[in-house]
Amino acid sequence: MKKKMLQFVDVKQETPVKRSTSNRKGDFNEIYNEFITDKAKEQSSRCSQCGVPFCQIHCPLSNNIPDWLKLTAEGRLKEAYEISQSTNNMPEVCGRICPQDRLCEGNCVIEQSGHGTVTIGSVEKYINDTAWEKGWVKPIKVKKELKQSIGIIGAGPAGMACAEELRKSGYQVTIYDRYDRPGGLLIYGIPNFKLEKFVVERRTKLLKDSGIKFIQNFEVGKDKTLYDLKNKHDAILIATGVYKAREIDIPGKNLKNIFPAMEFLTASNRKGLGDKVELFDDGTLNAEGKDVIVIGGGDTAMDCVRTSVRQKAKSVKCLYRRDRENMPGSAREVGNAIEEGVEFVWLTSPKKFLGNMKVEAVEVVKMKLGEPDSSGRRRPEIDIGSDYKIKADLVIKSLGFDPENLPKLFNADELVVSQWGTIKIDLKSMQTNLDGVFAAGDIVRGASLVVWAIRDGRDAAAQIEKYLKLKISKVKSEEAA
C-alpha cells in the first residue's frame, strides 16, 4: 500500500496558482485560485509528521496542523475540518490572512531542511471553504441555556471568538459595536483581495443563528457607560482593538491629502460593500490618477499600496526606513506588491511634507543601518546630506496604531491602563481592576495579528466562565449558610 505521508522528497512544494498580475490588478477579488482536491491531498502528503511539530508550536492557537494535514491527504476532509475548527473560531479567515511565512510555514521542519514548507495556509483555507460549501459548518446547538449573560464590547475577532466559546457553554451573549457591521478590522481594514467580505459575513450570520445578539452603532460612553453595561450583565469583555493612528511629527503634516491608513482602507472597503462614501466619490480618498506615497513597512502598508494599485494610481511608492530584510510585514505580501508594480524606496524616511495647502511632494532623507535596537533589528540612522524630493498627490500614513483613551471614552475613570494606554489585566485571570470586567486582544497586547486576537478571545472565554461559576458557587454557599 502506498504511504500517504512523508512525500516531501518526491513531491515538490506547490501553492495555489496566483491569478496573473494584469488580471488581479483590475479588481479586488482574492488573488489565489482554489486548490483542487487532488492538489490539496498531494501537498498535505508532504508533511513529515515530525515528533515535535514546530508548525503547531509556532501557531498562536496551537492548531493541530499535522493531524488535519494527514486527514486531508487521506481524503477525510470532514474529520480534517472538525479538528481544524476545534482550536480556531475563524480557520477560513486565518487560512487567508495569517502571515504563515512568519508562523507555521516559516517553522516547518522540511522548510528548514531545504525541501520547501508544506503550504499549510492554503490547505487550511481549502479544508474550511469545503466545509462551508458542503454544509458541515452548523450553528451552535446549546444543550442547556444558562441565565447568566455576558456583554462584549467590540465585534472584531477577539470579541467574536469569545462570544462563540461562551455561547457553546449556554451563556447569553450580547456584542456591542460602534460600527454598522460586525467584523471590525476584518470588514473595514483588510482589503477584499486578501479577505473577501462574504467570508466574514457568513461567519457573523452563523453566530447570530447560534443565538448571539449583536447591537451595532453602539458607542460605550455615549449610548451607555461601562458601568451601565456592567450592571446589566454578569460579566463584561472589552475587546475594542486599537484604531488610533500614530502620527508623524514633521513639518507640513497638516497639509491636505495626507491621510491615516485606516481612513483610506475603510473608504475603499465601504465602497466595495456598496456604501455611499462621499470622500471617495469626490476623489479625495480615491488614488486614481495620483502619485501615491505610503509611509510604513507593515502589513497595513502593504494593504494600502496594493489598494492604490487597484484604484488605478498613476504611481505607488512605499517609503520604509529600513531595508527589505528588516520589514515587519509579511514577506509574501511584499512580494505580491512588487509583482503588482509597487516601487519600494528602501532605507528612506520622510523629512518634510511640501505643498501649498495640499501636499505636492515629500522631502525625504536616506538612512543607513546601525547597531540592533531592542527589537533585534538594526537601528536606522540618518545619512547626512542625502535629502531629495519625491512627487506626491496623496500620502498615506501607515505607522501603526495606539489605543484610544478608553477610561475617558467609556466614562470609567477608574479603569486602569498601562503607560501605553492599553488596558491592564491580571495575566492569569484576564480581569481588569474592575470586578467582572475582562479585556482581550489588541486593546491589551497592542496592535497585533488576527490569530492572536482569536487566541486571546478564546482564553478570555475560559476565564469568564471560571469567574461566573465561582460567582454562582459563592451565592450557593451564602444561601446555605
HUMOGI-V451941 format. One record per helix or strand of 2 or more residues. SS is the DSSP state (2 for helix, 1 for strand). FROM is the first residue (numbers start at 0). TO is the last residue. If there is no record, write none. Layout:
ss=SS from=FROM to=TO
ss=SS from=FROM to=TO
This chain:
ss=2 from=20 to=23
ss=2 from=36 to=43
ss=2 from=53 to=56
ss=2 from=64 to=72
ss=2 from=76 to=86
ss=2 from=90 to=96
ss=2 from=104 to=106
ss=2 from=108 to=111
ss=2 from=119 to=133
ss=1 from=148 to=152
ss=2 from=156 to=167
ss=1 from=171 to=175
ss=2 from=184 to=187
ss=2 from=196 to=208
ss=1 from=212 to=214
ss=2 from=225 to=231
ss=1 from=234 to=237
ss=1 from=243 to=244
ss=1 from=257 to=259
ss=2 from=260 to=271
ss=2 from=277 to=280
ss=1 from=290 to=294
ss=2 from=298 to=309
ss=1 from=314 to=318
ss=2 from=323 to=325
ss=2 from=330 to=338
ss=1 from=342 to=344
ss=1 from=347 to=354
ss=1 from=357 to=371
ss=1 from=377 to=381
ss=1 from=387 to=390
ss=1 from=393 to=396
ss=1 from=400 to=401
ss=2 from=405 to=408
ss=1 from=436 to=438
ss=2 from=441 to=444
ss=2 from=449 to=479
